[in-house]
Amino acid sequence: MIILYFFLVHWFVSLFFQTFFLHRYASHKMFNANPFWEKFFYFCTWFFQGASFLNPRAYGIMHRMHHAYSDTEKDPHSPHFFKDVFSMMWQTKKIYNDYVKHNVKPERAFDVEYPTWPLIDRIGDHWASRIGWGLAYTAFYIVFATHWAMFLLLPIHYLMGPVHGAIVNWCGHKYGYSNFDNHDHSKNTTPWGFAMLGELFQNNHHKHPNSPKFSKKWFEIDPVYPVMKLMHYMRIIRLRKMQA
């Protein structure tokens, strides 16, 4: 049971900082945060993503491209131009690395207003950090795993951030229903959204890209937005748009 709890905690906390900090803040600036809290969330994103830390600048640039060119050939990760999810994510990885290493200059509209912390970026992207986190996960499993099959979960720990991205980018533009005609293939994959913390309400999000609440129908639940509202009332963050 300890391994299951560890996996679920890593899955949901890593995903929370991916949707809350990388997506809703670094990419869309749905809320404001003072320098202390920005660095706190930045550190938490590195700490909880661990081996799969995603650079906020590169993530933000790619996500803005995704919205501007949704499901066209210029979309960095539309599933409609790849035969499977693995080839899609391999191409995404190449584009991501080019932005991390500044090998490619993005369009000016995408290369603005994102959080940066060079120290954490260097640490998070360094091979020693990624391998160190991977060894820590492995050591935990060696100590607490009670069956060999549990070790099959380890690759997900190593690649947690990209795994979340693959699920959202593939499923969110192929399977589900649409509330809006966005002139793309974005879908709401599930009416509940708990497993992906609201990230699979892609159709809603593409219609209202700056709305911090991803759910729109009464039966849709975005579990992250109430947390953001609480942070807003506690003056940790300042939401730019409030919704019921």
Secondary structure, DSSP 8 states (H G I E B T S, - for coil): -HHHHHHHHHHHHHHHHIIIIIIIIIIT--EE--HHHHHHHHHHHHHHHGGG---HHHHHHHHHHHHHTTTSTT-TT-GGGSSSHHHHHHHHHHHHHHHHTT-S---GGGSSS----HHHHHHHHSHHHHHHHHHHHHHHHHHH--SGGGGGGHHHHHTHHHHHHHHHHHHTTTSSB-SS--SS---B--SS-TTTTTTTBHHHHHHSTT-S----STT---THHHHHHHHHHTTSSEESS---
